[in-house]
């Protein structure tokens, strides 16, 4: 603190520098247009920097950057000092001097507020030191909950225009960096969870995050902001950047086995996502560690070394195994035949058990809609009770094309029932022992067909409106 106070008069030079910064920068650009020799000098200066090619503008900003760093350091130092300390008053005075210059920078410079925010983030996040980069801008920050099978933990996100800092809070109010995720190739979606609400899934080229927001509006705000940031990133670079995005990579199958898949929760699937057979006590669920789908044993009899597991062998489904094997074989591999003595064993070795499996016959009407809710007017979990019964069962429902489709789980491939809603009537409210405004009933010619129960009255009202719309031509 004494060093800052002894040089208080020299900080007036900083005030003049930050006040005239934008004006001097515009003057430099103007002179560069008029003088080619100045352009060559600036280019030589930028190329001779130790850290590689750095713009002149970024170098000129370092003076203001130091002022913000001084402010952060003195603030932390003052918070850790006891009021009775001999340095407490001097530190307060030094902080006032530095804060005055920082405030002038915010008021006078176009990038002052953004630079101060980046310096504050760099000072608050442990484990990273290269946050201040030319052209980097702060976009959004907030705390979301990481969703896992065992528990939920808080994670703090810092979104810039080119990277996303994935951190976790610490006891002293700072954050520890866990991952730095590039905006390039990032994709965000809003999956529907059975146990956790307001889910947000962020997929990158080498990592997938499943997070939960405190409200639907917060989740939607993050969804919109990340999508807009990704779009602006590609627009600021060039349109060709889309060729490196995750959608194109997945279409080409490049990422299969190279990055961890998003494992579909077991509770979301009641039938094989490949062949459609129902799971039961003797037919268990198996995760494909290449694509993340849940399949039966007949569709997952292979294992394959996966790159993201450091070539450790893991169970994969038949489709992924065929794709991975196809990549492994060279494009122009000569055909070799087994010796006569081994031809019978060679033939039996290549017979697939799925060839003898009896395929489940599914009516085409039950496969018209996808359980993901694409092109559906509404989708979600409801409790359903059949007429004359008291047993409520939780099922996944979709209304698409004036038809109500019923699924046992949200990720099932085939619907278990389909019911055209034309001519049906709805009654919203308490009836036959049901409780609350979250219950509604489906009638046809004064005959009760089903009773439904939603999570709350608002959800029930949306379902009633959707069903009434589907019941009219």
C-alpha positions as CSV (number, residue, x, y, z in Angstrom):
1,X,0.0,0.0,0.0
2,X,2.9,2.4,0.8
3,X,4.3,1.9,-2.8
4,X,0.9,2.9,-4.3
5,X,0.6,6.0,-2.1
6,X,4.2,7.1,-2.8
7,X,3.4,7.1,-6.5
8,X,0.0,8.7,-6.3
9,X,1.0,11.6,-8.5
10,X,2.1,9.2,-11.3
11,X,-1.4,7.6,-11.4
12,X,-2.6,10.9,-13.0
13,X,-0.7,9.8,-16.1
14,X,-2.9,6.7,-16.1
15,X,-6.0,8.9,-15.9
16,X,-4.9,10.9,-19.0
17,X,-4.0,7.6,-20.8
18,X,-7.4,5.9,-20.3
19,X,-9.3,9.2,-21.0
20,X,-7.6,9.6,-24.3
21,X,-7.4,5.9,-25.2
22,X,-10.3,5.6,-27.7
23,X,-9.3,8.9,-29.3
24,X,-5.6,7.9,-29.7
25,X,-6.6,4.5,-31.0
26,X,-8.8,6.1,-33.7
27,X,-5.9,8.4,-34.6
28,X,-3.6,5.4,-35.0
29,X,-6.0,3.7,-37.4
30,X,-6.3,6.9,-39.4
31,X,-2.5,7.3,-39.7
32,X,-2.1,3.7,-40.7
33,X,-4.4,4.3,-43.7
34,X,-2.3,7.3,-44.7
35,X,1.2,6.0,-44.0
36,X,2.3,2.5,-45.3
37,X,5.6,2.7,-43.4
38,X,3.6,3.0,-40.1
39,X,1.6,-0.1,-41.1
40,X,4.9,-2.1,-41.7
41,X,6.3,-0.9,-38.3
42,X,3.2,-2.0,-36.5
43,X,3.2,-5.4,-38.2
44,X,6.9,-5.9,-37.3
45,X,6.2,-5.1,-33.7
46,X,3.3,-7.5,-33.5
47,X,5.3,-10.4,-35.1
48,X,8.3,-9.9,-32.7
49,X,6.3,-10.5,-29.5
50,X,7.4,-13.5,-27.5
51,X,3.8,-14.9,-27.2
52,X,3.3,-14.9,-30.9
53,X,1.3,-12.5,-33.0
54,X,-0.5,-10.1,-30.7
55,X,-2.4,-7.0,-32.0
56,X,-1.1,-3.5,-31.1
57,X,-4.5,-2.8,-29.6
58,X,-4.1,-5.6,-27.1
59,X,-0.7,-4.4,-26.1
60,X,-2.0,-0.9,-25.5
61,X,-4.8,-2.3,-23.3
62,X,-2.3,-3.8,-20.9
63,X,-1.8,-0.5,-19.1
64,X,-5.5,-0.4,-18.2
65,X,-5.5,-4.1,-17.5
66,X,-2.9,-3.6,-14.8
67,X,-5.0,-0.9,-13.1
68,X,-7.9,-3.4,-12.8
69,X,-5.5,-6.0,-11.5
70,X,-4.2,-3.6,-8.9
71,X,-7.8,-3.0,-7.8
72,X,-8.5,-6.7,-7.4
73,X,-5.3,-7.3,-5.5
74,X,-5.8,-4.4,-3.1
75,X,-9.5,-5.4,-2.5
76,X,-8.5,-8.9,-1.6
77,X,-5.6,-7.6,0.6
78,X,-8.0,-5.2,2.4
79,X,-10.6,-8.0,3.0
80,X,-7.9,-10.1,4.7
81,X,-6.5,-7.3,6.9
82,X,-7.7,-6.8,10.4
83,X,-9.1,-3.3,11.0
84,X,-6.6,-2.7,13.8
85,X,-3.6,-3.4,11.5
86,X,-1.2,-0.6,10.9
87,X,-1.6,-1.0,7.1
88,X,-5.4,-1.0,7.0
89,X,-5.8,2.8,6.5
90,X,-3.0,3.0,4.0
91,X,-4.5,0.1,2.0
92,X,-7.9,1.9,2.0
93,X,-6.3,5.1,0.7
94,X,-4.3,3.2,-2.0
95,X,-7.5,1.4,-3.1
96,X,-9.3,4.8,-3.4
97,X,-6.5,6.0,-5.7
98,X,-6.5,3.0,-7.9
99,X,-10.4,2.7,-8.0
100,X,-10.6,6.3,-9.2
101,X,-8.5,5.4,-12.3
102,X,-10.5,2.2,-12.8
103,X,-13.8,4.1,-12.7
104,X,-12.5,6.7,-15.2
105,X,-11.6,3.7,-17.5
106,X,-15.1,2.4,-17.3
107,X,-16.6,5.8,-18.1
108,X,-14.3,6.8,-20.9
109,X,-13.3,3.6,-22.7
110,X,-15.6,1.5,-24.9
111,X,-14.0,-1.7,-23.7
112,X,-13.4,-0.6,-20.1
113,X,-16.3,-2.5,-18.5
114,X,-15.6,-5.7,-20.5
115,X,-11.9,-5.6,-19.6
116,X,-12.6,-5.1,-16.0
117,X,-15.0,-8.0,-16.0
118,X,-12.4,-10.3,-17.6
119,X,-9.8,-9.2,-15.1
120,X,-12.2,-10.0,-12.3
121,X,-13.0,-13.4,-13.7
122,X,-9.3,-14.2,-14.2
123,X,-8.6,-13.2,-10.6
124,X,-11.5,-15.2,-9.2
125,X,-11.0,-18.5,-11.2
126,X,-8.0,-20.6,-10.1
127,X,-6.3,-22.9,-12.6
128,X,-6.2,-20.6,-15.6
129,X,-4.1,-17.6,-16.5
130,X,-4.7,-16.8,-20.2
131,X,-8.2,-15.5,-20.1
132,X,-7.3,-12.0,-21.5
133,X,-7.1,-12.6,-25.2
134,X,-7.5,-10.2,-28.1
135,X,-11.2,-9.9,-29.1
136,X,-12.5,-11.9,-26.1
137,X,-15.8,-10.5,-24.7
138,X,-17.7,-11.5,-21.6
139,X,-21.3,-12.7,-22.3
140,X,-22.9,-14.4,-19.2
141,X,-22.2,-16.1,-15.9
142,X,-24.3,-18.1,-13.5
143,X,-24.6,-21.2,-11.3
144,X,-26.3,-24.3,-12.4
145,X,-26.5,-27.8,-10.9
146,X,-24.5,-30.7,-12.3
147,X,-26.9,-33.7,-12.7
148,X,-25.5,-37.2,-12.1
149,X,-27.0,-40.5,-11.0
150,X,-25.8,-40.1,-7.4
151,X,-26.2,-36.5,-6.6
152,X,-26.4,-32.9,-7.8
153,X,-23.5,-30.4,-7.3
154,X,-23.2,-26.7,-8.1
155,X,-21.2,-25.6,-11.1
156,X,-20.5,-22.0,-12.0
157,X,-20.3,-21.1,-15.7
158,X,-18.5,-18.2,-17.3
159,X,-19.5,-17.7,-21.0
160,X,-17.3,-15.7,-23.3
161,X,-17.8,-15.1,-27.0
162,X,-15.3,-18.0,-27.8
163,X,-15.0,-20.2,-24.7
164,X,-17.1,-21.5,-21.8
165,X,-15.4,-21.8,-18.4
166,X,-16.8,-24.7,-16.4
167,X,-15.9,-24.2,-12.7
168,X,-17.0,-25.3,-9.3
169,X,-17.3,-22.9,-6.3
170,X,-14.9,-23.0,-3.3
171,X,-15.4,-22.0,0.3
172,X,-13.4,-18.7,0.0
173,X,-15.7,-17.4,-2.7
174,X,-13.4,-18.1,-5.6
175,X,-13.8,-20.9,-8.2
176,X,-11.6,-23.8,-9.4
177,X,-11.5,-24.3,-13.2
178,X,-12.6,-27.8,-14.2
179,X,-12.8,-27.4,-18.0
180,X,-12.4,-24.8,-20.7
181,X,-14.8,-25.6,-23.5
182,X,-14.6,-24.1,-26.9
183,X,-17.7,-22.5,-28.4
184,X,-16.8,-23.9,-31.8
185,X,-18.8,-27.1,-32.3
186,X,-20.9,-26.5,-29.2
187,X,-24.5,-27.6,-29.2
188,X,-27.2,-27.0,-26.5
189,X,-30.5,-28.7,-26.0
190,X,-33.3,-28.9,-23.4
191,X,-34.0,-32.6,-22.7
192,X,-36.9,-33.8,-20.6
193,X,-36.1,-35.5,-17.3
194,X,-38.3,-37.7,-15.2
195,X,-36.8,-36.8,-11.8
196,X,-35.0,-33.6,-12.6
197,X,-36.7,-30.5,-14.0
198,X,-35.3,-27.7,-16.2
199,X,-32.5,-29.7,-17.8
200,X,-29.9,-28.2,-20.1
201,X,-27.5,-30.3,-22.0
202,X,-24.3,-28.8,-23.4
203,X,-22.4,-30.9,-25.9
204,X,-18.9,-30.1,-27.1
205,X,-16.4,-32.0,-29.3
206,X,-14.8,-33.7,-26.3
207,X,-17.3,-33.4,-23.4
208,X,-21.0,-33.4,-22.6
209,X,-22.5,-31.6,-19.6
210,X,-26.0,-32.2,-18.2
211,X,-27.0,-29.3,-16.0
212,X,-30.2,-28.3,-14.2
213,X,-31.4,-24.7,-13.7
214,X,-33.5,-23.4,-10.8
215,X,-36.4,-22.4,-13.1
216,X,-37.6,-22.8,-16.6
217,X,-36.9,-19.2,-17.5
218,X,-33.3,-19.4,-16.3
219,X,-32.9,-22.6,-18.4
220,X,-34.4,-21.0,-21.5
221,X,-32.2,-17.9,-21.0
222,X,-29.0,-20.0,-21.0
223,X,-30.3,-22.0,-24.0
224,X,-31.0,-18.8,-26.0
225,X,-27.7,-17.1,-25.0
226,X,-25.5,-20.1,-25.8
227,X,-27.2,-20.6,-29.2
228,X,-26.8,-16.9,-30.0
229,X,-23.1,-16.9,-29.0
230,X,-22.4,-20.0,-31.1
231,X,-24.1,-18.4,-34.1
232,X,-22.2,-15.1,-33.7
233,X,-18.9,-17.0,-33.3
234,X,-19.4,-18.6,-36.7
235,X,-20.6,-15.4,-38.3
236,X,-17.5,-13.5,-37.0
237,X,-15.1,-16.1,-38.4
238,X,-16.7,-17.3,-41.6
239,X,-19.5,-19.6,-42.8
240,X,-17.0,-22.4,-43.4
241,X,-16.7,-22.8,-39.7
242,X,-19.9,-24.7,-39.7
243,X,-18.1,-27.6,-41.4
244,X,-16.3,-28.3,-38.1
245,X,-19.4,-28.2,-36.0
246,X,-20.7,-31.2,-34.1
247,X,-23.7,-31.8,-36.3
248,X,-21.5,-32.4,-39.4
249,X,-19.0,-34.5,-37.4
250,X,-21.7,-36.7,-36.1
251,X,-23.2,-37.1,-39.6
252,X,-19.9,-38.3,-40.9
253,X,-19.5,-40.6,-37.9
254,X,-16.1,-39.1,-37.0
255,X,-16.8,-38.8,-33.2
256,X,-18.1,-42.3,-32.7
257,X,-15.9,-43.9,-30.0
258,X,-13.7,-40.8,-29.8
259,X,-15.8,-38.9,-27.2
260,X,-17.9,-40.0,-24.3
261,X,-21.6,-40.4,-25.4
262,X,-24.5,-39.2,-23.5
263,X,-25.8,-42.3,-21.7
264,X,-29.6,-42.4,-21.8
265,X,-31.0,-43.0,-18.3
266,X,-32.2,-46.5,-17.7
267,X,-35.6,-45.3,-16.4
268,X,-36.3,-43.5,-19.7
269,X,-36.4,-46.8,-21.7
270,X,-38.7,-49.8,-21.5
271,X,-37.8,-51.4,-24.8
272,X,-34.7,-52.0,-26.9
273,X,-33.9,-48.9,-28.9
274,X,-32.7,-51.1,-31.8
275,X,-35.1,-54.0,-32.3
276,X,-38.0,-52.7,-30.1
277,X,-38.4,-55.9,-27.9
278,X,-39.7,-55.3,-24.3
279,X,-37.3,-55.5,-21.4
280,X,-38.2,-57.9,-18.7
281,X,-36.7,-60.0,-15.9
282,X,-34.9,-62.4,-18.4
283,X,-34.1,-59.7,-21.0
284,X,-31.9,-57.0,-19.3
285,X,-30.9,-53.5,-20.4
286,X,-27.4,-52.9,-21.8
287,X,-25.7,-49.5,-22.5
288,X,-23.8,-49.1,-25.8
289,X,-20.6,-47.2,-24.7
290,X,-20.2,-45.8,-28.2
291,X,-23.6,-44.1,-28.9
292,X,-25.2,-44.2,-25.4
293,X,-28.4,-46.0,-26.4
294,X,-30.0,-48.8,-24.3
295,X,-30.3,-52.1,-26.2
296,X,-31.0,-55.8,-25.4
297,X,-28.3,-58.5,-25.2
298,X,-29.2,-59.7,-28.7
299,X,-28.3,-56.3,-30.1
300,X,-25.1,-55.9,-28.0
301,X,-23.0,-59.1,-28.3
302,X,-19.8,-57.3,-29.3
303,X,-17.1,-55.4,-27.5
304,X,-14.6,-52.9,-29.1
305,X,-11.7,-50.8,-27.9
306,X,-12.8,-47.1,-27.7
307,X,-10.5,-44.2,-27.9
308,X,-12.1,-42.1,-25.2
309,X,-11.5,-45.0,-22.8
310,X,-7.8,-45.2,-23.8
311,X,-8.5,-48.2,-26.0
312,X,-10.1,-50.2,-23.2
313,X,-12.6,-52.8,-24.5
314,X,-16.3,-51.9,-23.8
315,X,-19.7,-53.2,-24.9
316,X,-21.2,-51.7,-28.0
317,X,-24.3,-52.3,-30.0
318,X,-24.3,-54.1,-33.4
319,X,-24.7,-50.9,-35.4
320,X,-21.8,-49.1,-33.8
321,X,-19.6,-52.3,-34.0
322,X,-20.2,-52.5,-37.7
323,X,-19.3,-48.8,-38.2
324,X,-16.2,-49.1,-36.0
325,X,-15.1,-52.2,-37.8
326,X,-15.7,-50.6,-41.2
327,X,-13.3,-47.7,-40.3
328,X,-10.7,-50.1,-39.0
329,X,-10.4,-52.0,-42.3
330,X,-8.3,-50.3,-44.9
331,X,-10.2,-49.0,-48.0
332,X,-8.4,-51.3,-50.4
333,X,-7.6,-54.4,-48.3
334,X,-7.0,-57.6,-50.4
335,X,-9.6,-60.3,-50.0
336,X,-8.2,-63.4,-48.2
337,X,-9.9,-66.8,-47.8
338,X,-9.5,-69.2,-44.9
339,X,-7.8,-72.5,-45.5
340,X,-10.1,-75.5,-46.3
341,X,-9.6,-77.0,-42.8
342,X,-10.9,-73.8,-41.1
343,X,-13.8,-72.9,-43.5
344,X,-16.5,-74.4,-41.4
345,X,-15.4,-72.7,-38.2
346,X,-15.0,-69.5,-40.1
347,X,-18.6,-69.7,-41.3
348,X,-20.0,-70.4,-37.9
349,X,-17.9,-67.7,-36.3
350,X,-19.5,-65.1,-38.5
351,X,-23.1,-66.1,-38.0
352,X,-24.8,-63.4,-35.9
353,X,-27.3,-64.4,-33.2
354,X,-29.6,-61.6,-34.3
355,X,-30.2,-63.4,-37.6
356,X,-32.2,-66.1,-35.7
357,X,-34.0,-63.7,-33.4
358,X,-37.7,-63.4,-34.0
359,X,-38.4,-59.7,-34.7
360,X,-41.2,-58.1,-32.9
361,X,-44.2,-57.2,-35.2
362,X,-45.2,-53.6,-34.5
363,X,-48.2,-51.9,-36.2
364,X,-47.2,-49.0,-38.3
365,X,-49.6,-46.7,-36.5
366,X,-47.5,-47.1,-33.3
367,X,-44.3,-45.9,-35.1
368,X,-45.7,-42.8,-36.7
369,X,-44.6,-40.5,-33.8
370,X,-41.2,-40.3,-32.1
371,X,-41.1,-40.3,-28.3
372,X,-38.7,-37.4,-28.4
373,X,-41.7,-35.1,-29.2
374,X,-40.5,-33.9,-32.6
375,X,-43.4,-32.2,-34.4
376,X,-45.7,-32.8,-31.5
377,X,-48.0,-30.3,-30.0
378,X,-47.3,-31.4,-26.5
379,X,-45.3,-34.2,-24.7
380,X,-44.5,-35.2,-21.2
381,X,-45.2,-37.6,-18.3
382,X,-48.7,-38.0,-16.9
383,X,-50.3,-40.5,-14.4
384,X,-53.1,-42.3,-16.0
385,X,-56.0,-44.3,-14.5
386,X,-58.3,-46.4,-16.6
387,X,-62.1,-46.3,-16.1
388,X,-63.4,-48.3,-13.2
389,X,-59.9,-48.7,-11.7
390,X,-58.0,-47.0,-8.9
391,X,-54.4,-47.8,-10.0
392,X,-52.4,-44.8,-11.4
393,X,-49.6,-45.5,-13.8
394,X,-46.9,-43.1,-14.9
395,X,-46.5,-43.0,-18.7
396,X,-45.1,-40.8,-21.4
397,X,-47.7,-39.2,-23.7
398,X,-47.4,-37.3,-27.0
399,X,-50.1,-35.6,-29.1
400,X,-49.3,-35.5,-32.8
401,X,-51.7,-35.1,-35.7
402,X,-54.8,-35.3,-33.4
403,X,-53.6,-38.6,-32.0
404,X,-52.6,-39.4,-28.4
405,X,-49.6,-41.7,-28.3
406,X,-48.7,-43.6,-25.1
407,X,-45.2,-44.8,-24.3
408,X,-43.9,-46.7,-21.3
409,X,-40.9,-44.3,-21.1
410,X,-39.7,-41.1,-22.8
411,X,-37.0,-42.7,-24.9
412,X,-38.9,-45.7,-26.2
413,X,-38.8,-46.4,-29.9
414,X,-42.4,-47.6,-30.4
415,X,-45.6,-46.4,-28.8
416,X,-47.6,-49.0,-26.7
417,X,-51.0,-47.4,-27.6
418,X,-52.4,-44.8,-30.0
419,X,-55.8,-43.1,-29.6
420,X,-57.4,-40.7,-32.1
421,X,-58.9,-37.8,-30.1
422,X,-61.5,-36.7,-32.6
423,X,-64.9,-36.7,-30.9
424,X,-63.6,-37.0,-27.3
425,X,-64.5,-34.5,-24.5
426,X,-62.5,-33.2,-21.6
427,X,-63.5,-32.4,-18.0
428,X,-60.9,-30.5,-15.9
429,X,-61.4,-30.7,-12.2
430,X,-62.0,-32.9,-9.2
431,X,-64.1,-36.0,-9.8
432,X,-64.4,-39.6,-8.5
433,X,-62.1,-39.2,-5.6
434,X,-59.3,-37.3,-7.4
435,X,-57.7,-34.5,-5.6
436,X,-56.5,-31.0,-6.8
437,X,-56.8,-29.1,-10.0
438,X,-54.1,-31.3,-11.7
439,X,-56.5,-34.0,-12.6
440,X,-58.6,-34.1,-15.8
441,X,-60.8,-36.7,-17.5
442,X,-61.2,-38.0,-21.1
443,X,-64.8,-38.8,-22.1
444,X,-66.5,-40.2,-25.2
445,X,-70.3,-39.9,-25.5
446,X,-70.5,-39.4,-21.7
447,X,-68.4,-42.6,-21.1
448,X,-65.3,-42.1,-19.0
449,X,-62.2,-43.6,-20.8
450,X,-59.2,-42.3,-18.9
451,X,-58.3,-40.0,-16.0
452,X,-55.0,-38.2,-16.1
453,X,-53.0,-36.5,-13.3
454,X,-50.3,-33.9,-14.1
455,X,-47.6,-32.5,-11.8
456,X,-49.4,-29.2,-11.2
457,X,-52.5,-27.3,-12.3
458,X,-50.6,-25.3,-15.0
459,X,-49.4,-28.5,-16.7
460,X,-52.9,-30.0,-16.5
461,X,-54.4,-26.9,-18.1
462,X,-51.9,-27.1,-21.0
463,X,-52.8,-30.8,-21.6
464,X,-56.5,-30.0,-21.5
465,X,-56.1,-27.3,-24.1
466,X,-54.0,-29.5,-26.4
467,X,-56.5,-32.4,-26.2
468,X,-59.4,-30.1,-26.8
469,X,-57.7,-28.7,-29.9
470,X,-56.9,-32.3,-31.1
471,X,-60.5,-33.4,-30.6
472,X,-61.9,-30.9,-33.1
473,X,-61.7,-31.1,-36.9
